[in-house]
């Protein structure tokens, strides 16, 4: 027995040690981790001035900056999330914001604010906008003056909560002191402590854990047994911001605008001639003005006699200004800088008032991507004196395509009076293949896509009075644009058979001559009627025509029918 005793003791000790080890493992398995997450890594903080943004209930890719106790958003973030009406004048170092009747101007790097309608400058107790490298940053408090959002800044570590919406949400109360963990599990790292009575926002409920957001914008997981039953809550929205109202000079009747290509002062004398066979036109837009240099000057063919004659005919006169008649024009150079842009606007307004015009029609084409922001800022700023003087501001646009999105039709629809779709040039001189100038599907899509961004009562669709005669010879494709009468004469001269094409909703003809293949998709009373029916379907503001002198008399009966529809 004495010999067995040491063996028994050893066995007992082994069992005890094994039990302790097993128990430790069990305890380890079911014990809560006390490891705390690296919050710098959790938020993705890159420096002492870096401020991650929690937008609503998600952390977004963009970060803010914290300088001298002031929170700043980069300019792209301002545009993307808050208000894209801010304009950065890189040439003159200005931050601008255009109101319905005034322009707010901030010299970048200063505390100074100048409002164009006020004689005295204002200021803020912080630098409003500043550069870090080539990136412009704008103080969140200043952005908030012109955008509907709220924010709360937290430190240790830096992060901020931003709200732009205030709908109903689900809350729960913490029923016992616990921890918010990075993931749902007791072994997950601790993000922060939460106390009994704290309210959290319910983001996602699971079997034993729930994804929540704390009052200080930490997003993680809490055990369900530490949460009360969820309950609905609707936070109070921000009430210190009022959306500005951009009043319009729209008319209470349909618009029938015809462009009159004058090509010089002498062209003004053709007004009576081109109007002789027309019906129901109420606006004439002569091609009078064209940018002449990059300093904001423009050429003019305007005459008082023309305006008087047009008014006597019962017509409003909306003078057209373009950016392509004269050579060497860089639209970006004209519009990007505040000085030249203001000079151009003042010149247009002074001229419009001097000649008693009723409106201005902007026909800026082939606008480069970098000129997109300057262009829409030009329209915003031009709208102010137009609004003040009762001048109608209309803007010509291509049929919406991805590559013209920078024309910002949505903003045009806010600040301008009419957005005119140039509902033609589906195929144009230089197209690689022959085709219709304005097939019905092309026209309808143009209208549908525009009214998706612009109120229908501000949309005018322009129709073509011309047809292209296409010649295909091998791989070479060319065309010439002709008016309706010349197109009919061409068909007659060449004995072309014409038939209705259901796809384009146009009369179509073709013929072969030697190695050349000729095609025509006609614009005539039949095709125009179908287009006008589509325009009635969408309830838009009216019709425009390019250009007077290209039409046949019968077209006006068709257009008059459209104009007389309720």
C-alpha positions in Angstrom: 0.0 0.0 0.0 2.8 2.3 0.9 4.3 1.6 -2.5 1.0 2.4 -4.3 0.4 5.7 -2.4 2.8 7.8 -4.4 1.3 6.4 -7.6 -2.2 7.2 -6.5 -1.1 10.7 -5.5 0.5 11.2 -8.9 -2.6 10.0 -10.6 -4.8 12.4 -8.6 -2.5 15.3 -9.3 -2.6 14.5 -13.0 -6.4 14.4 -12.9 -6.5 17.6 -11.0 -4.1 19.4 -13.3 -6.0 18.0 -16.3 -9.3 19.2 -14.8 -7.8 22.6 -14.2 -6.6 22.7 -17.7 -9.9 21.5 -19.1 -11.8 23.9 -16.9 -9.5 26.7 -18.1 -10.2 25.9 -21.6 -14.0 25.8 -21.0 -13.7 29.1 -19.2 -11.7 30.5 -22.0 -14.2 29.3 -24.5 -17.1 30.9 -22.8 -15.5 34.0 -21.4 -15.8 37.5 -22.9 -12.8 39.0 -24.6 -11.4 42.0 -23.0 -9.3 43.0 -26.0 -10.1 46.5 -27.3 -10.0 47.3 -31.0 -7.6 49.8 -32.4 -10.0 52.7 -33.0 -7.7 54.4 -35.4 -7.7 51.3 -37.5 -11.4 50.8 -37.0 -12.3 54.3 -38.4 -9.4 54.3 -40.9 -7.9 57.5 -39.4 -4.8 58.6 -41.3 -3.6 61.5 -39.3 -4.4 63.9 -36.4 -6.4 66.1 -38.7 -8.4 63.3 -40.3 -12.1 63.0 -39.5 -14.0 59.9 -40.8 -17.7 60.7 -41.7 -20.6 58.5 -40.7 -23.4 59.6 -43.1 -26.7 58.5 -41.7 -25.9 55.0 -40.5 -22.9 54.1 -42.6 -19.3 55.3 -42.7 -18.6 56.7 -46.2 -15.4 56.7 -48.1 -14.9 60.4 -47.9 -13.2 62.0 -44.8 -13.3 65.5 -43.4 -10.5 67.6 -41.9 -10.1 69.2 -38.5 -8.0 72.4 -38.5 -7.9 74.8 -35.6 -11.0 73.2 -34.1 -13.0 73.8 -37.3 -14.3 70.9 -39.4 -13.9 71.1 -43.2 -15.2 69.1 -46.2 -13.3 68.8 -49.4 -15.1 70.4 -52.4 -16.1 67.2 -54.1 -17.8 66.0 -50.8 -19.7 69.2 -50.6 -21.0 68.7 -54.2 -21.7 65.0 -53.8 -23.6 65.1 -50.5 -24.7 68.6 -49.6 -25.1 71.1 -52.4 -23.5 71.3 -55.8 -24.4 74.9 -56.3 -21.1 76.0 -54.7 -18.6 77.2 -57.4 -14.8 77.2 -57.2 -13.2 79.9 -59.2 -9.7 78.5 -59.5 -8.5 81.5 -61.6 -9.4 84.2 -59.1 -9.3 82.2 -55.9 -13.0 82.6 -55.0 -15.7 80.4 -53.6 -19.1 81.4 -54.9 -22.7 80.5 -54.1 -25.5 81.8 -56.3 -28.8 82.7 -54.6 -32.0 83.6 -56.6 -31.2 87.3 -56.4 -27.6 87.5 -55.2 -24.1 86.0 -55.4 -22.2 85.1 -52.2 -18.5 85.5 -52.7 -15.7 84.3 -50.4 -12.0 85.0 -51.1 -10.4 81.6 -50.5 -8.1 81.6 -47.4 -10.1 84.4 -45.6 -12.9 84.9 -43.2 -14.6 87.4 -45.5 -18.0 87.0 -47.1 -19.4 89.4 -49.7 -23.0 89.3 -50.8 -23.6 91.2 -54.1 -26.8 92.9 -52.9 -25.1 94.2 -49.7 -22.8 97.1 -49.5 -20.8 95.9 -46.4 -18.7 92.8 -46.2 -19.5 90.2 -43.6 -17.2 87.7 -41.9 -17.0 84.5 -39.9 -14.9 83.7 -36.9 -13.0 81.0 -38.9 -11.3 80.7 -42.3 -14.2 79.8 -44.6 -12.3 78.0 -47.3 -8.7 76.9 -47.8 -6.5 74.8 -50.0 -4.5 71.8 -49.0 -2.4 71.2 -52.0 -4.7 71.5 -55.0 -7.8 70.5 -53.0 -10.3 73.1 -51.8 -11.8 72.5 -48.4 -14.9 74.4 -47.1 -15.9 74.8 -43.5 -18.8 72.6 -42.6 -20.5 75.4 -40.7 -20.4 77.6 -43.8 -21.7 74.8 -46.0 -24.5 74.3 -43.5 -25.7 77.9 -44.2 -26.6 76.7 -47.7 -27.5 73.0 -47.2 -30.0 71.0 -45.1 -27.9 68.8 -42.8 -26.8 68.4 -39.3 -23.5 67.2 -37.9 -21.8 66.3 -34.6 -18.0 66.2 -34.2 -16.4 63.7 -31.8 -12.8 63.4 -30.8 -10.7 60.6 -29.2 -10.8 59.4 -31.8 -11.8 61.9 -34.5 -15.1 61.1 -36.3 -18.3 62.9 -37.2 -22.0 62.0 -37.5 -23.8 63.7 -40.4 -27.6 63.5 -41.1 -29.3 64.7 -44.3 -32.5 62.8 -43.6 -34.7 62.4 -40.6 -37.2 59.6 -41.1 -38.5 57.1 -38.6 -36.0 54.7 -37.1 -35.9 51.8 -34.6 -34.3 52.4 -31.2 -33.5 50.1 -28.3 -32.4 50.8 -24.7 -29.3 49.2 -23.1 -30.6 47.2 -20.2 -27.3 46.4 -18.5 -23.8 47.8 -18.7 -22.0 46.1 -21.5 -19.7 46.6 -24.5 -20.2 47.3 -28.2 -18.1 44.8 -30.2 -16.6 44.9 -33.6 -18.5 41.8 -34.7 -21.3 39.7 -33.2 -19.4 37.3 -30.8 -18.0 37.4 -27.3 -14.5 37.0 -28.7 -14.8 40.0 -30.9 -12.8 43.1 -29.9 -14.5 45.8 -27.9 -15.2 49.1 -29.7 -16.6 51.1 -26.7 -18.5 50.7 -23.5 -22.3 51.3 -23.4 -24.2 51.9 -20.2 -27.5 50.9 -18.9 -30.1 53.4 -20.1 -28.2 54.4 -23.3 -30.2 54.5 -26.5 -28.9 52.8 -29.6 -30.2 52.7 -33.2 -31.1 49.3 -34.5 -29.4 48.5 -37.8 -29.7 44.8 -38.2 -31.2 42.2 -35.8 -29.8 38.6 -35.7 -30.4 35.6 -33.5 -28.3 36.5 -30.5 -26.6 39.8 -31.5 -27.9 43.0 -33.0 -26.0 45.5 -35.1 -26.5 49.0 -33.6 -25.2 52.5 -33.7 -24.4 54.4 -30.5 -25.2 58.0 -29.7 -21.6 58.9 -30.5 -21.7 57.2 -33.9 -19.9 53.9 -33.1 -21.3 51.0 -35.2 -21.0 47.5 -33.8 -22.8 44.6 -32.1 -24.5 44.2 -28.8 -26.0 41.0 -27.3 -29.8 40.8 -27.7 -30.1 40.0 -24.0 -28.7 43.4 -23.2 -31.3 45.2 -25.3 -34.8 46.2 -24.7 -37.6 45.6 -27.2 -37.1 47.9 -30.2 -39.4 51.0 -30.4 -40.0 53.5 -33.2 -38.6 57.1 -33.1 -38.7 60.0 -35.5 -35.9 62.6 -34.8 -36.6 66.3 -35.3 -35.3 67.5 -38.7 -33.1 70.4 -39.1 -35.2 73.6 -39.1 -32.6 76.3 -39.5 -32.3 76.0 -43.3 -34.8 77.2 -45.9 -34.5 76.1 -49.5 -34.3 79.1 -51.8 -37.1 79.7 -54.3 -35.9 80.4 -57.9 -38.9 82.2 -59.4 -39.3 81.7 -63.2 -40.5 83.9 -66.0 -42.3 81.1 -67.7 -45.4 81.9 -69.8 -49.0 80.7 -69.1 -49.3 79.5 -72.7 -47.5 77.1 -75.1 -44.3 78.4 -76.6 -43.8 78.2 -80.4 -40.3 79.5 -80.9 -38.7 79.8 -84.4 -35.0 80.4 -84.9 -34.3 83.0 -87.5 -30.7 82.6 -88.9 -29.8 86.2 -89.9 -26.1 85.7 -90.6 -25.5 89.4 -90.5 -27.3 92.8 -90.1 -28.7 92.5 -93.6 -30.4 89.3 -92.6 -32.7 91.3 -90.3 -34.5 92.5 -93.4 -35.8 89.0 -94.1 -38.1 88.9 -91.1 -41.3 89.7 -93.1 -40.3 87.2 -95.7 -39.7 84.3 -93.4 -42.8 85.0 -91.3 -45.1 85.3 -94.3 -46.4 81.7 -94.4 -46.1 80.9 -90.7 -48.8 80.3 -88.2 -49.0 80.3 -84.4 -45.4 81.5 -83.8 -45.2 83.6 -80.6 -41.4 83.8 -80.1 -38.7 84.7 -82.7 -35.1 84.0 -81.8 -32.7 85.7 -84.2 -29.1 84.5 -84.2 -27.7 87.8 -83.3 -24.9 87.4 -80.8 -21.8 85.3 -80.8 -18.8 85.2 -78.5 -16.0 87.0 -80.3 -13.0 86.5 -77.9 -12.1 84.9 -74.6 -12.5 88.1 -72.7 -16.3 88.1 -72.7 -17.0 90.2 -75.7 -19.5 89.3 -78.4 -20.5 90.4 -81.9 -24.1 91.7 -82.4 -26.5 92.0 -85.3 -29.3 93.4 -83.2 -31.4 96.3 -84.4 -34.2 98.3 -82.8 -36.2 98.1 -86.1 -36.2 94.3 -86.0 -37.5 94.2 -82.4 -40.2 96.8 -83.2 -41.3 94.9 -86.3 -41.4 91.6 -84.4 -43.4 93.1 -81.5 -45.9 94.6 -84.0 -46.3 91.0 -85.3 -47.2 89.9 -81.7 -43.8 88.1 -81.3 -41.5 88.1 -78.3 -37.8 88.4 -79.2 -35.4 86.1 -77.5 -32.0 87.0 -78.9 -29.7 84.0 -79.4 -26.0 84.0 -78.3 -23.6 81.2 -79.4 -20.1 80.1 -78.7 -19.2 78.7 -82.2 -19.8 81.3 -84.9 -16.5 83.0 -84.4 -13.2 81.1 -84.4 -10.8 80.8 -81.5 -13.4 80.7 -78.7 -12.4 78.7 -75.6 -15.7 78.5 -73.6 -13.8 77.5 -70.5 -11.6 80.6 -70.7 -14.6 82.8 -71.1 -16.7 81.3 -68.3 -14.3 79.9 -65.7 -13.1 83.3 -64.3 -15.6 85.5 -62.4 -14.3 88.7 -64.0 -14.9 87.6 -67.7 -18.1 85.8 -66.8 -19.5 88.8 -65.1 -18.4 91.0 -68.0 -20.2 88.8 -70.5 -23.4 88.7 -68.4 -23.4 92.5 -68.0 -22.9 92.9 -71.7 -25.8 90.6 -72.6 -28.1 92.2 -70.1 -27.2 95.8 -71.2 -27.8 94.8 -74.8 -31.1 93.0 -74.1 -32.4 96.1 -72.3 -31.1 98.5 -74.8 -32.9 96.7 -77.7 -36.0 95.9 -75.6 -35.6 92.2 -75.9 -38.0 89.8 -74.2 -35.5 87.1 -73.5 -32.0 85.6 -74.1 -31.5 82.2 -75.7 -28.1 80.6 -74.8 -26.8 78.2 -77.5 -23.4 77.1 -76.2 -22.4 73.8 -77.9 -19.6 71.3 -77.7 -18.9 72.3 -74.1 -15.9 70.4 -72.8 -16.0 68.5 -69.6 -13.9 71.0 -67.7 -16.2 73.8 -68.9 -19.3 72.1 -67.5 -19.1 73.7 -64.0 -18.3 77.2 -65.4 -21.2 76.9 -67.9 -23.8 76.1 -65.3 -22.4 78.8 -63.0 -22.8 81.2 -65.9 -26.5 80.2 -66.3 -27.0 80.6 -62.6 -25.5 84.1 -62.5 -27.2 85.2 -65.7 -30.6 84.1 -64.3 -30.3 86.7 -61.6 -30.5 89.9 -63.8 -32.9 88.1 -66.2 -35.2 87.4 -63.2 -34.9 91.0 -62.0 -35.6 92.5 -65.4 -38.3 90.1 -66.5 -36.2 88.6 -69.3 -36.9 85.0 -70.3 -33.8 82.8 -70.0 -33.8 79.7 -72.3 -30.9 77.3 -72.7 -30.4 75.0 -75.8 -29.3 71.4 -75.0 -28.4 68.3 -76.9 -30.7 65.3 -76.5 -29.5 63.8 -73.2 -26.5 61.4 -73.5 -24.0 60.3 -71.0 -21.3 62.5 -72.5 -23.4 65.6 -72.1 -24.4 65.1 -68.4 -22.1 67.9 -67.4 -24.5 70.4 -69.0 -26.5 69.8 -65.8 -30.0 70.0 -67.1 -31.4 69.5 -63.7 -29.9 72.7 -62.4 -30.8 74.5 -65.6 -34.4 73.5 -64.9 -34.1 75.2 -61.5 -32.5 78.5 -62.4 -33.5 79.0 -66.1 -37.0 79.5 -67.5 -36.9 77.1 -70.3 -34.7 74.1 -71.3 -34.8 73.6 -75.0 -34.0 70.1 -76.4 -32.3 70.3 -79.8 -34.3 67.2 -80.9 -32.3 66.5 -84.0 -28.8 65.6 -85.3 -29.3 62.0 -84.4 -27.2 61.5 -87.5 -25.2 64.5 -88.7 -22.6 65.6 -91.1 -19.7 63.5 -90.1 -21.7 60.5 -88.9 -20.1 57.2 -89.9 -23.4 55.8 -91.1 -26.4 57.2 -92.9 -29.6 57.6 -90.9 -32.4 59.8 -89.7 -31.9 63.3 -88.4 -34.7 62.7 -85.8 -36.3 59.3 -85.6 -39.3 59.1 -83.3 -37.5 56.9 -80.7 -34.6 59.3 -80.6 -37.0 62.2 -80.1 -39.2 60.5 -77.5 -36.2 59.3 -75.5 -34.8 62.9 -75.5 -38.0 64.3 -74.1 -38.5 61.5 -71.6 -34.9 61.8 -70.3 -35.2 65.6 -70.1 -38.5 65.7 -68.2 -37.0 63.2 -65.7 -34.7 66.0 -64.7 -36.6 69.2 -65.7 -40.2 70.1 -64.9 -42.3 69.5 -68.1 -43.6 73.1 -68.0 -40.1 74.3 -68.6 -39.2 71.9 -71.5 -39.4 72.8 -75.1 -38.6 70.3 -77.9 -37.0 71.7 -81.1 -37.9 70.0 -84.4 -35.9 70.0 -87.6 -37.1 71.7 -90.8 -34.4 70.0 -92.8 -33.6 66.6 -94.3 -30.2 65.1 -95.0 -29.5 63.6 -98.4 -27.0 60.8 -97.7 -24.5 59.4 -100.2 -22.6 56.2 -99.4 -19.8 55.2 -101.8 -17.8 52.3 -100.5 -16.7 53.2 -97.0 -17.2 56.9 -97.6 -20.4 58.5 -96.1 -21.3 62.1 -96.7 -24.5 64.2 -96.5 -26.0 67.6 -97.2 -28.8 69.3 -95.3 -31.6 70.7 -97.4 -34.9 72.3 -96.6 -38.3 70.5 -97.1 -39.0 72.0 -100.5 -35.5 71.1 -101.9 -35.9 67.6 -100.5 -39.2 67.1 -102.4 -37.6 68.6 -105.5 -34.7 66.2 -105.2 -37.1 63.2 -104.9 -38.9 64.4 -108.0 -35.8 65.0 -110.0 -34.4 61.5 -109.3 -37.7 59.6 -109.5 -37.3 58.2 -106.0 -40.1 56.0 -104.6 -41.1 57.1 -101.1 -42.6 54.8 -98.4 -43.5 55.1 -94.7 -40.9 53.7 -92.3 -42.6 52.5 -89.1 -39.3 52.4 -87.2 -38.4 56.1 -87.7 -41.9 57.3 -88.3 -40.7 59.1 -91.5 -41.1 58.8 -95.2 -38.0 57.1 -96.6 -36.5 56.9 -100.1 -33.4 55.4 -101.7 -31.8 55.0 -105.0 -28.5 53.8 -106.6 -26.5 55.8 -109.1 -23.3 54.3 -110.3 -21.2 53.3 -107.2 -23.1 55.7 -105.0 -26.1 54.7 -102.8 -28.4 57.6 -101.8 -30.9 57.7 -98.9 -33.4 60.2 -97.4 -35.4 60.1 -94.2 -37.8 62.9 -94.8 -38.9 65.6 -92.4 -42.3 66.6 -93.6 -45.9 67.1 -92.4 -46.2 63.4 -91.6 -43.1 63.1 -89.5 -43.6 66.4 -87.7 -47.1 65.4 -86.8 -45.9 62.2 -85.0 -43.3 64.2 -83.1 -45.8 66.8 -82.0 -48.1 64.0 -80.8 -45.2 62.7 -78.6 -44.7 66.2 -77.3 -48.4 66.4 -76.3 -48.1 63.0 -74.6 -45.4 64.4 -72.2 -47.2 67.8 -71.6 -44.2 69.9 -72.3 -44.1 73.7 -72.6 -44.0 73.9 -76.4 -42.1 73.5 -79.7 -39.2 75.2 -81.4 -38.1 75.0 -85.0 -34.7 75.1 -86.8 -34.9 77.0 -88.9 -37.2 79.5 -90.5 -37.1 79.3 -94.3 -36.5 75.6 -94.5 -40.1 74.6 -94.1 -43.1 74.2 -96.5 -46.3 76.1 -95.8 -48.2 72.9 -94.9 -46.1 72.4 -91.8 -47.7 75.3 -90.1 -51.1 73.8 -90.2 -49.8 70.8 -88.4 -48.0 72.9 -85.8 -51.0 75.1 -85.3 -53.1 72.0 -84.5 -50.6 71.2 -81.8 -50.6 74.8 -80.5 -54.4 74.8 -80.2 -54.5 71.6 -78.2 -55.2 72.2 -74.5 
